[in-house]
Amino acid sequence: MKKLVLLVALAFGSLTAFAQEAETEVAELATEVVTAQDDFSEVAVAELPEAVTAAVAKNYPTATIDKAYVNEAQQFKLEVSLEDGTSGTLYADAEGNWIEL
């Protein structure tokens, strides 16, 4: 009987240790994602490279660029709106290639 109680106590203790470790990893990952997206600073739409504006015009002909942001890696975050009233965010590099962040 003593062995059974000891076994149950050890099993319960090891399960709670694993649960805490997983929560820590999720919190660290969430912090990394937030900092990656916060590195953008706003720029004037007129200052965008021609390749970026051409890519928007080609792939989204009814889109209007409302705001533009750039980070240190020369990646651009574009807030666009379409004629039908929908809006969204696009990411592109300086050559006008679409990227996912």
C-alpha positions in Angstrom: 0.0 0.0 0.0 2.9 2.4 0.8 4.4 1.7 -2.6 1.1 2.6 -4.3 0.8 5.9 -2.5 4.4 6.8 -3.3 3.9 5.9 -6.9 0.8 8.1 -7.2 2.6 11.0 -5.6 5.6 10.7 -7.9 3.4 10.4 -11.0 1.4 13.5 -10.0 4.6 15.5 -9.3 6.2 14.7 -12.6 3.0 15.7 -14.6 2.8 19.1 -13.0 6.5 19.7 -13.7 6.0 19.1 -17.4 2.9 21.3 -17.6 4.8 24.3 -16.2 7.7 23.9 -18.7 5.3 24.1 -21.7 3.7 27.3 -20.5 7.1 29.0 -20.2 8.0 28.1 -23.8 4.7 29.5 -25.1 5.2 32.8 -23.3 8.8 33.1 -24.7 7.5 32.4 -28.2 4.8 35.1 -27.9 7.3 37.7 -26.8 9.5 37.0 -29.8 6.6 37.4 -32.3 5.6 40.7 -30.7 9.0 42.2 -30.9 9.5 41.1 -34.6 6.4 43.0 -35.6 7.1 46.1 -33.5 10.3 47.0 -35.3 8.5 48.8 -38.1 8.5 52.6 -38.3 6.1 54.7 -40.3 7.2 56.2 -43.6 5.4 58.4 -46.2 3.6 56.4 -48.9 5.5 58.6 -51.5 8.8 57.3 -50.1 8.1 53.7 -51.0 10.3 52.1 -53.6 8.8 51.9 -57.1 9.0 48.1 -57.1 6.7 48.0 -54.0 4.1 50.3 -55.4 4.2 48.5 -58.8 3.6 45.2 -57.1 0.6 46.5 -55.3 -0.8 48.0 -58.5 -0.2 44.7 -60.4 -1.6 42.3 -57.8 -4.2 44.5 -56.2 -5.4 47.0 -58.9 -8.2 48.3 -56.8 -6.1 48.8 -53.6 -5.0 52.1 -52.1 -2.0 52.2 -49.8 -3.2 54.0 -46.6 -0.1 53.7 -44.4 3.4 52.3 -45.0 6.0 51.1 -42.5 9.6 49.9 -42.9 12.0 47.9 -40.7 15.8 47.7 -40.6 15.8 44.8 -43.1 14.1 47.1 -45.7 10.9 45.1 -45.4 7.7 47.0 -45.8 4.4 46.7 -44.0 1.6 48.2 -46.1 -1.9 48.9 -44.8 -4.2 48.8 -47.8 -7.9 49.3 -48.5 -9.9 48.1 -51.5 -12.7 49.8 -53.3 -15.3 47.5 -51.8 -14.4 48.8 -48.3 -12.3 45.8 -47.1 -8.8 46.4 -45.8 -5.7 44.4 -44.9 -2.0 44.3 -44.3 0.6 43.3 -46.9 4.3 42.7 -46.4 6.9 43.2 -49.2 10.6 43.5 -49.5 12.4 46.4 -51.3 12.3 44.5 -54.7 8.5 44.2 -54.5 8.4 40.5 -53.6 5.6 39.5 -51.1 6.8 38.1 -47.8 5.2 36.5 -44.8 6.1 37.8 -41.3 
